[in-house]
């Protein structure tokens, strides 16, 4: 059974995808993608031997060793022209950005990215790469908000506010994101009271200002 955050990733994999899964862990997403007829062939990578050993057991138990190839490798090291979809779920936002930034993206049609933190770092990929944010979703799992960002080839300029909160999410206005922003607002207001340095306060005040702006815009409909 997939977690909610992986279900959200799976929903964005298009039927017939040739899937390249980075940081596969126990290969739960690739297995589900093949079983539900989303992916025809998968290469799944992890740079840790322990999770990869469990992944091999899971793939074997599912009877999918002919469909899912597992590799002990990093990032996009094994990416070639046979793949059109890349998934990276559960890695930090800055790590995801380092994996993709400057890579040869010519054959990849869709990136489905679920950062464990700092989704704004993932969105900053559009600054220097031929990528654009096409869709986004948020899910709450174990009281933690998870963001799924779908990117495809294109050109896009994002404002700082769009980088922080997502150009698509700002349009969708999901209730889960609203509640998270309200929690962040309360936290930042309290935190700023305890920071004496004006310089240290500045980036926090900037983010608080953007949060207040978004909430106000959403309240205005």
C-alpha positions as CSV (number, residue, x, y, z in Angstrom):
1,X,0.0,0.0,0.0
2,X,1.4,3.4,-1.0
3,X,1.6,6.3,1.3
4,X,-0.5,9.4,0.4
5,X,2.5,11.3,-0.9
6,X,3.5,8.5,-3.2
7,X,-0.1,8.1,-4.3
8,X,0.0,11.8,-5.3
9,X,3.2,11.1,-7.3
10,X,1.7,8.1,-9.0
11,X,-1.3,10.1,-10.1
12,X,0.9,12.3,-12.3
13,X,2.6,9.3,-14.1
14,X,1.0,9.0,-17.5
15,X,0.0,5.7,-18.9
16,X,2.8,4.0,-20.9
17,X,5.6,6.0,-19.2
18,X,9.1,4.8,-19.4
19,X,10.0,5.6,-15.8
20,X,13.3,6.5,-14.2
21,X,13.0,6.6,-10.3
22,X,15.7,8.3,-8.3
23,X,16.1,7.4,-4.6
24,X,13.7,4.6,-5.0
25,X,14.1,3.3,-1.4
26,X,12.1,0.1,-1.3
27,X,10.8,0.5,-4.9
28,X,7.2,0.9,-3.8
29,X,6.4,3.6,-6.4
30,X,7.9,1.7,-9.3
31,X,6.0,-1.5,-8.3
32,X,2.7,0.4,-8.1
33,X,3.4,2.2,-11.4
34,X,3.8,-1.1,-13.2
35,X,1.0,-3.0,-11.4
36,X,-1.5,-0.2,-12.2
37,X,-0.4,-0.1,-15.9
38,X,1.1,3.4,-15.6
39,X,4.7,2.4,-16.5
40,X,5.9,-0.2,-19.0
41,X,9.5,-0.3,-18.0
42,X,11.3,1.1,-15.0
43,X,14.8,1.7,-13.9
44,X,15.0,2.5,-10.1
45,X,18.1,3.8,-8.4
46,X,19.2,4.1,-4.8
47,X,22.7,5.0,-3.5
48,X,22.2,3.0,-0.3
49,X,22.6,-0.8,-0.3
50,X,20.2,-1.5,2.6
51,X,17.1,0.0,0.9
52,X,18.1,-1.4,-2.4
53,X,18.3,-5.0,-1.0
54,X,14.8,-4.6,0.3
55,X,13.7,-3.1,-3.1
56,X,15.0,-6.3,-4.8
57,X,13.0,-8.5,-2.4
58,X,9.9,-6.4,-3.0
59,X,10.3,-6.4,-6.8
60,X,10.9,-10.2,-6.8
61,X,7.9,-10.8,-4.6
62,X,5.7,-8.8,-6.9
63,X,7.0,-10.9,-9.9
64,X,8.2,-7.8,-11.7
65,X,12.0,-8.5,-12.2
66,X,11.4,-8.4,-15.9
67,X,9.8,-4.9,-15.7
68,X,11.9,-3.1,-13.0
69,X,15.6,-2.9,-13.1
70,X,17.3,-1.8,-9.9
71,X,20.7,0.0,-9.8
72,X,23.0,1.1,-7.0
73,X,23.7,4.5,-8.4
74,X,23.2,8.3,-7.9
75,X,21.0,10.8,-9.6
76,X,20.7,10.8,-13.3
77,X,23.9,8.7,-13.9
78,X,22.0,6.0,-15.8
79,X,19.5,8.2,-17.6
80,X,19.4,7.7,-21.4
81,X,17.0,8.3,-24.3
82,X,14.8,5.4,-23.4
83,X,13.2,7.2,-20.5
84,X,10.6,10.0,-20.7
85,X,9.5,10.3,-17.1
86,X,11.6,11.0,-14.0
87,X,10.4,10.7,-10.4
88,X,12.2,11.8,-7.4
89,X,10.3,11.5,-4.1
90,X,11.4,12.0,-0.5
91,X,14.8,13.7,-1.1
92,X,15.5,17.2,0.1
93,X,14.6,20.1,-2.2
94,X,18.2,21.3,-2.5
95,X,19.3,17.8,-3.3
96,X,16.7,17.4,-6.1
97,X,17.8,20.7,-7.5
98,X,21.5,19.6,-7.6
99,X,20.5,16.4,-9.3
100,X,18.6,18.1,-12.1
101,X,20.3,21.5,-12.5
102,X,22.3,21.6,-15.7
103,X,21.6,18.0,-16.7
104,X,20.8,17.0,-20.2
105,X,17.0,17.0,-20.2
106,X,16.4,16.5,-23.9
107,X,14.6,13.2,-23.8
108,X,12.7,13.7,-20.5
109,X,9.1,14.8,-21.0
110,X,8.0,15.0,-17.4
111,X,9.6,15.3,-14.0
112,X,7.5,14.4,-10.9
113,X,9.2,15.8,-7.9
114,X,8.2,15.4,-4.2
115,X,10.8,17.2,-2.1
116,X,11.0,16.4,1.6
117,X,11.6,20.1,2.3
118,X,12.3,23.3,0.5
119,X,10.0,23.0,-2.5
120,X,11.0,26.5,-3.4
121,X,14.5,25.2,-4.3
122,X,12.9,22.8,-6.7
123,X,10.9,25.5,-8.4
124,X,14.1,27.6,-8.8
125,X,15.1,25.0,-11.4
126,X,13.1,27.1,-14.0
127,X,15.6,29.9,-13.6
128,X,18.5,28.2,-15.4
129,X,16.9,25.1,-17.1
130,X,14.4,24.6,-19.9
131,X,11.7,23.6,-17.5
132,X,8.3,25.0,-16.4
133,X,6.0,24.1,-13.5
134,X,2.9,22.4,-15.1
135,X,1.0,21.1,-12.1
136,X,1.3,20.9,-8.3
137,X,-0.5,19.1,-5.5
138,X,-0.2,19.0,-1.7
139,X,-1.1,16.1,0.6
140,X,-1.0,15.9,4.4
141,X,0.5,12.7,5.8
142,X,1.3,12.3,9.5
143,X,0.5,16.0,10.0
144,X,3.2,17.0,7.5
145,X,2.4,18.9,4.3
146,X,4.0,17.3,1.3
147,X,4.3,19.1,-2.1
148,X,4.3,17.3,-5.5
149,X,5.7,19.5,-8.3
150,X,5.3,18.4,-11.9
151,X,7.7,20.0,-14.4
152,X,7.9,19.7,-18.2
153,X,10.1,21.2,-20.9
154,X,9.5,24.9,-21.4
155,X,10.5,28.4,-20.3
156,X,9.0,30.1,-17.2
157,X,9.7,33.1,-15.0
158,X,8.5,32.8,-11.4
159,X,8.1,35.6,-8.9
160,X,9.6,35.1,-5.5
161,X,6.1,34.5,-4.1
162,X,5.5,31.8,-6.8
163,X,8.8,30.2,-6.0
164,X,7.9,30.0,-2.3
165,X,4.3,28.8,-2.6
166,X,3.9,27.4,-6.2
167,X,2.3,29.1,-9.2
168,X,-0.3,26.4,-9.6
169,X,-1.0,26.1,-5.9
170,X,-1.6,29.8,-5.7
171,X,-4.3,29.3,-8.3
172,X,-5.8,26.1,-6.7
173,X,-5.8,27.5,-3.2
174,X,-5.9,24.1,-1.5
175,X,-7.2,24.1,2.1
176,X,-4.2,22.1,3.4
177,X,-1.8,24.8,2.1
178,X,-4.0,27.6,3.6
179,X,-3.8,25.9,7.0
180,X,-0.1,25.4,6.7
181,X,0.5,29.0,5.8
182,X,-1.6,30.1,8.8
183,X,0.6,27.9,11.0
184,X,3.7,29.4,9.5
185,X,2.4,32.9,10.0
186,X,1.8,32.3,13.7
187,X,5.3,30.7,14.1
188,X,7.1,33.5,12.3
189,X,5.3,36.2,14.3
190,X,6.4,34.6,17.5
191,X,9.9,33.9,16.3
192,X,10.4,37.5,15.2
193,X,9.7,38.7,18.6
194,X,12.7,36.8,20.0
195,X,15.2,37.9,17.4
196,X,17.0,41.2,18.3
197,X,19.1,41.5,15.1
198,X,17.4,43.5,12.3
199,X,19.6,41.7,9.7
200,X,18.5,38.3,11.0
201,X,14.9,39.4,10.9
202,X,14.9,40.6,7.3
203,X,14.4,37.2,5.5
204,X,11.8,36.1,8.0
205,X,9.9,39.3,7.7
206,X,10.0,39.0,3.9
207,X,8.5,35.5,4.1
208,X,5.9,36.6,6.6
209,X,4.9,39.4,4.3
210,X,4.4,37.1,1.4
211,X,2.3,34.7,3.5
212,X,0.1,37.6,4.7
213,X,-0.2,38.7,1.1
214,X,-1.3,35.3,-0.1
215,X,-3.8,34.8,2.7
216,X,-5.3,38.2,2.1
217,X,-5.6,37.5,-1.6
218,X,-7.3,34.2,-0.9
219,X,-9.7,35.8,1.6
220,X,-10.6,38.4,-1.1
221,X,-11.6,35.5,-3.4
